[in-house]
């Protein structure tokens, strides 16, 4: 359930902001651990995290992007920017 805080509720708003600041170190540690595992285990780690966070069961082969897909994506990106 999403907690809605009214902007006029300064105490709750400040409490929320303070909790986010105190959690940044914890979050940074978790992200660093994920990045380390991906560096060490490569695509297998990516598949594991995809399974864990996205509930999608992929193989390393399914992560591969063809040259044609890269060219297509680049052409769409270059037109926008």
C-alpha positions in Angstrom: 0.0 0.0 0.0 1.3 3.4 -0.9 1.5 5.9 1.9 0.2 9.4 0.9 1.6 12.3 2.8 0.0 15.7 2.5 2.4 18.5 1.9 0.9 20.4 4.8 2.0 17.5 7.2 5.5 18.8 7.7 6.4 16.4 10.5 5.5 13.3 8.4 7.2 14.8 5.4 10.4 15.5 7.3 10.4 12.1 8.8 10.1 10.5 5.4 13.0 12.6 4.0 15.2 11.8 7.0 14.5 8.1 6.7 15.6 8.2 3.0 18.8 9.9 3.9 19.6 7.3 6.6 18.9 4.5 4.2 21.3 5.7 1.5 24.3 4.0 2.9 22.4 0.7 3.2 21.2 1.1 -0.4 24.6 1.9 -1.7 26.0 -1.2 0.0 23.4 -3.4 -1.6 23.9 -1.9 -5.0 27.7 -2.3 -4.7 27.2 -6.0 -3.8 25.0 -6.5 -6.9 27.6 -4.8 -9.1 30.4 -6.9 -7.7 28.5 -10.1 -8.3 27.7 -9.1 -11.9 31.4 -8.2 -12.4 32.4 -11.7 -11.1 29.6 -13.8 -12.6 28.5 -11.8 -15.6 25.4 -12.8 -17.5 24.6 -15.6 -15.0 24.4 -13.0 -12.2 22.2 -10.8 -14.4 19.9 -13.7 -15.0 19.8 -14.4 -11.3 18.9 -10.9 -10.4 16.3 -10.8 -13.2 14.7 -13.8 -11.7 14.9 -12.4 -8.2 13.7 -8.8 -8.9 11.6 -9.2 -12.0 10.3 -12.8 -11.7 11.5 -13.4 -15.2 13.4 -16.6 -15.9 16.0 -15.8 -18.6 19.1 -17.5 -19.9 22.3 -15.7 -20.8 21.5 -16.3 -24.5 18.3 -14.4 -24.1 20.2 -11.3 -22.9 22.2 -11.1 -26.2 21.3 -8.2 -28.5 21.9 -8.7 -32.2 23.7 -6.2 -34.3 20.5 -5.4 -36.1 18.7 -4.6 -32.8 21.5 -2.3 -31.8 21.4 -0.5 -35.1 17.6 -0.1 -34.9 17.8 1.2 -31.3 20.6 3.6 -32.2 18.7 4.9 -35.2 15.6 5.6 -33.0 17.8 7.3 -30.4 19.7 9.5 -32.8 16.4 10.8 -34.3 15.3 11.9 -30.9 18.5 13.6 -29.8 
